[in-house]
Amino acid sequence: MIDLNMKKKDLKELTGIGSTTMTKLVKNKSVSMDVMVKICLALKCNIGDIMDVLICED
């Protein structure tokens, strides 16, 4: 988003995601894969560009 000079509000409007979902993203909470796909399409990027999966071993 920084590279595109885009604010959270801009991303919210471009993707059509709601305020609650945007809050979850900001707080690193879980969101649906549909939301992640909308963001990828809006930013014209791959899923790996916007998220990481961390494996924690006990």
Chimera marker file (.cmm) of the C-alpha trace (Angstrom):
<marker_set name="trace">
<marker id="1" x="0.000" y="0.000" z="0.000" r="1" g="1" b="0" radius="0.5"/>
<marker id="2" x="2.862" y="2.347" z="0.760" r="1" g="1" b="0" radius="0.5"/>
<marker id="3" x="4.321" y="1.840" z="-2.724" r="1" g="1" b="0" radius="0.5"/>
<marker id="4" x="0.930" y="2.751" z="-4.209" r="1" g="1" b="0" radius="0.5"/>
<marker id="5" x="0.530" y="5.763" z="-1.896" r="1" g="1" b="0" radius="0.5"/>
<marker id="6" x="-2.674" y="4.151" z="-0.639" r="1" g="1" b="0" radius="0.5"/>
<marker id="7" x="-4.323" y="4.608" z="2.738" r="1" g="1" b="0" radius="0.5"/>
<marker id="8" x="-6.437" y="2.044" z="4.586" r="1" g="1" b="0" radius="0.5"/>
<marker id="9" x="-9.537" y="4.007" z="3.625" r="1" g="1" b="0" radius="0.5"/>
<marker id="10" x="-8.582" y="3.754" z="-0.058" r="1" g="1" b="0" radius="0.5"/>
<marker id="11" x="-8.084" y="-0.009" z="0.177" r="1" g="1" b="0" radius="0.5"/>
<marker id="12" x="-11.412" y="-0.399" z="1.980" r="1" g="1" b="0" radius="0.5"/>
<marker id="13" x="-13.227" y="1.486" z="-0.772" r="1" g="1" b="0" radius="0.5"/>
<marker id="14" x="-11.379" y="-0.263" z="-3.608" r="1" g="1" b="0" radius="0.5"/>
<marker id="15" x="-12.064" y="-3.763" z="-2.276" r="1" g="1" b="0" radius="0.5"/>
<marker id="16" x="-15.528" y="-3.185" z="-0.827" r="1" g="1" b="0" radius="0.5"/>
<marker id="17" x="-14.584" y="-4.740" z="2.495" r="1" g="1" b="0" radius="0.5"/>
<marker id="18" x="-16.311" y="-3.495" z="5.622" r="1" g="1" b="0" radius="0.5"/>
<marker id="19" x="-15.012" y="-1.517" z="8.576" r="1" g="1" b="0" radius="0.5"/>
<marker id="20" x="-15.059" y="-4.573" z="10.846" r="1" g="1" b="0" radius="0.5"/>
<marker id="21" x="-12.917" y="-6.523" z="8.396" r="1" g="1" b="0" radius="0.5"/>
<marker id="22" x="-10.476" y="-3.650" z="8.048" r="1" g="1" b="0" radius="0.5"/>
<marker id="23" x="-10.175" y="-3.486" z="11.832" r="1" g="1" b="0" radius="0.5"/>
<marker id="24" x="-9.410" y="-7.221" z="11.923" r="1" g="1" b="0" radius="0.5"/>
<marker id="25" x="-6.668" y="-6.743" z="9.335" r="1" g="1" b="0" radius="0.5"/>
<marker id="26" x="-5.121" y="-3.863" z="11.282" r="1" g="1" b="0" radius="0.5"/>
<marker id="27" x="-5.157" y="-5.947" z="14.485" r="1" g="1" b="0" radius="0.5"/>
<marker id="28" x="-3.700" y="-9.037" z="12.741" r="1" g="1" b="0" radius="0.5"/>
<marker id="29" x="-6.883" y="-11.034" z="13.318" r="1" g="1" b="0" radius="0.5"/>
<marker id="30" x="-8.193" y="-13.755" z="11.004" r="1" g="1" b="0" radius="0.5"/>
<marker id="31" x="-10.153" y="-12.800" z="7.898" r="1" g="1" b="0" radius="0.5"/>
<marker id="32" x="-11.604" y="-14.975" z="5.149" r="1" g="1" b="0" radius="0.5"/>
<marker id="33" x="-9.691" y="-16.041" z="2.086" r="1" g="1" b="0" radius="0.5"/>
<marker id="34" x="-12.271" y="-14.132" z="0.028" r="1" g="1" b="0" radius="0.5"/>
<marker id="35" x="-11.086" y="-10.919" z="1.681" r="1" g="1" b="0" radius="0.5"/>
<marker id="36" x="-7.463" y="-11.772" z="0.951" r="1" g="1" b="0" radius="0.5"/>
<marker id="37" x="-8.309" y="-12.436" z="-2.715" r="1" g="1" b="0" radius="0.5"/>
<marker id="38" x="-10.127" y="-9.083" z="-2.972" r="1" g="1" b="0" radius="0.5"/>
<marker id="39" x="-7.043" y="-7.344" z="-1.606" r="1" g="1" b="0" radius="0.5"/>
<marker id="40" x="-4.757" y="-9.193" z="-4.039" r="1" g="1" b="0" radius="0.5"/>
<marker id="41" x="-6.947" y="-8.235" z="-6.974" r="1" g="1" b="0" radius="0.5"/>
<marker id="42" x="-7.088" y="-4.605" z="-5.847" r="1" g="1" b="0" radius="0.5"/>
<marker id="43" x="-3.319" y="-4.398" z="-5.331" r="1" g="1" b="0" radius="0.5"/>
<marker id="44" x="-2.529" y="-6.591" z="-8.365" r="1" g="1" b="0" radius="0.5"/>
<marker id="45" x="-0.295" y="-8.866" z="-6.323" r="1" g="1" b="0" radius="0.5"/>
<marker id="46" x="0.062" y="-12.471" z="-5.198" r="1" g="1" b="0" radius="0.5"/>
<marker id="47" x="-1.158" y="-13.770" z="-1.846" r="1" g="1" b="0" radius="0.5"/>
<marker id="48" x="2.457" y="-14.245" z="-0.707" r="1" g="1" b="0" radius="0.5"/>
<marker id="49" x="3.050" y="-10.530" z="-1.185" r="1" g="1" b="0" radius="0.5"/>
<marker id="50" x="0.522" y="-9.622" z="1.495" r="1" g="1" b="0" radius="0.5"/>
<marker id="51" x="0.659" y="-12.461" z="4.029" r="1" g="1" b="0" radius="0.5"/>
<marker id="52" x="3.025" y="-14.866" z="5.741" r="1" g="1" b="0" radius="0.5"/>
<marker id="53" x="2.283" y="-18.159" z="7.425" r="1" g="1" b="0" radius="0.5"/>
<marker id="54" x="4.336" y="-18.696" z="10.546" r="1" g="1" b="0" radius="0.5"/>
<marker id="55" x="4.898" y="-22.198" z="11.841" r="1" g="1" b="0" radius="0.5"/>
<marker id="56" x="5.396" y="-22.379" z="15.580" r="1" g="1" b="0" radius="0.5"/>
<marker id="57" x="6.709" y="-25.581" z="17.077" r="1" g="1" b="0" radius="0.5"/>
<marker id="58" x="5.862" y="-26.354" z="20.677" r="1" g="1" b="0" radius="0.5"/>
<link id1="1" id2="2" r="1" g="1" b="0" radius="0.2"/>
<link id1="2" id2="3" r="1" g="1" b="0" radius="0.2"/>
<link id1="3" id2="4" r="1" g="1" b="0" radius="0.2"/>
<link id1="4" id2="5" r="1" g="1" b="0" radius="0.2"/>
<link id1="5" id2="6" r="1" g="1" b="0" radius="0.2"/>
<link id1="6" id2="7" r="1" g="1" b="0" radius="0.2"/>
<link id1="7" id2="8" r="1" g="1" b="0" radius="0.2"/>
<link id1="8" id2="9" r="1" g="1" b="0" radius="0.2"/>
<link id1="9" id2="10" r="1" g="1" b="0" radius="0.2"/>
<link id1="10" id2="11" r="1" g="1" b="0" radius="0.2"/>
<link id1="11" id2="12" r="1" g="1" b="0" radius="0.2"/>
<link id1="12" id2="13" r="1" g="1" b="0" radius="0.2"/>
<link id1="13" id2="14" r="1" g="1" b="0" radius="0.2"/>
<link id1="14" id2="15" r="1" g="1" b="0" radius="0.2"/>
<link id1="15" id2="16" r="1" g="1" b="0" radius="0.2"/>
<link id1="16" id2="17" r="1" g="1" b="0" radius="0.2"/>
<link id1="17" id2="18" r="1" g="1" b="0" radius="0.2"/>
<link id1="18" id2="19" r="1" g="1" b="0" radius="0.2"/>
<link id1="19" id2="20" r="1" g="1" b="0" radius="0.2"/>
<link id1="20" id2="21" r="1" g="1" b="0" radius="0.2"/>
<link id1="21" id2="22" r="1" g="1" b="0" radius="0.2"/>
<link id1="22" id2="23" r="1" g="1" b="0" radius="0.2"/>
<link id1="23" id2="24" r="1" g="1" b="0" radius="0.2"/>
<link id1="24" id2="25" r="1" g="1" b="0" radius="0.2"/>
<link id1="25" id2="26" r="1" g="1" b="0" radius="0.2"/>
<link id1="26" id2="27" r="1" g="1" b="0" radius="0.2"/>
<link id1="27" id2="28" r="1" g="1" b="0" radius="0.2"/>
<link id1="28" id2="29" r="1" g="1" b="0" radius="0.2"/>
<link id1="29" id2="30" r="1" g="1" b="0" radius="0.2"/>
<link id1="30" id2="31" r="1" g="1" b="0" radius="0.2"/>
<link id1="31" id2="32" r="1" g="1" b="0" radius="0.2"/>
<link id1="32" id2="33" r="1" g="1" b="0" radius="0.2"/>
<link id1="33" id2="34" r="1" g="1" b="0" radius="0.2"/>
<link id1="34" id2="35" r="1" g="1" b="0" radius="0.2"/>
<link id1="35" id2="36" r="1" g="1" b="0" radius="0.2"/>
<link id1="36" id2="37" r="1" g="1" b="0" radius="0.2"/>
<link id1="37" id2="38" r="1" g="1" b="0" radius="0.2"/>
<link id1="38" id2="39" r="1" g="1" b="0" radius="0.2"/>
<link id1="39" id2="40" r="1" g="1" b="0" radius="0.2"/>
<link id1="40" id2="41" r="1" g="1" b="0" radius="0.2"/>
<link id1="41" id2="42" r="1" g="1" b="0" radius="0.2"/>
<link id1="42" id2="43" r="1" g="1" b="0" radius="0.2"/>
<link id1="43" id2="44" r="1" g="1" b="0" radius="0.2"/>
<link id1="44" id2="45" r="1" g="1" b="0" radius="0.2"/>
<link id1="45" id2="46" r="1" g="1" b="0" radius="0.2"/>
<link id1="46" id2="47" r="1" g="1" b="0" radius="0.2"/>
<link id1="47" id2="48" r="1" g="1" b="0" radius="0.2"/>
<link id1="48" id2="49" r="1" g="1" b="0" radius="0.2"/>
<link id1="49" id2="50" r="1" g="1" b="0" radius="0.2"/>
<link id1="50" id2="51" r="1" g="1" b="0" radius="0.2"/>
<link id1="51" id2="52" r="1" g="1" b="0" radius="0.2"/>
<link id1="52" id2="53" r="1" g="1" b="0" radius="0.2"/>
<link id1="53" id2="54" r="1" g="1" b="0" radius="0.2"/>
<link id1="54" id2="55" r="1" g="1" b="0" radius="0.2"/>
<link id1="55" id2="56" r="1" g="1" b="0" radius="0.2"/>
<link id1="56" id2="57" r="1" g="1" b="0" radius="0.2"/>
<link id1="57" id2="58" r="1" g="1" b="0" radius="0.2"/>
</marker_set>
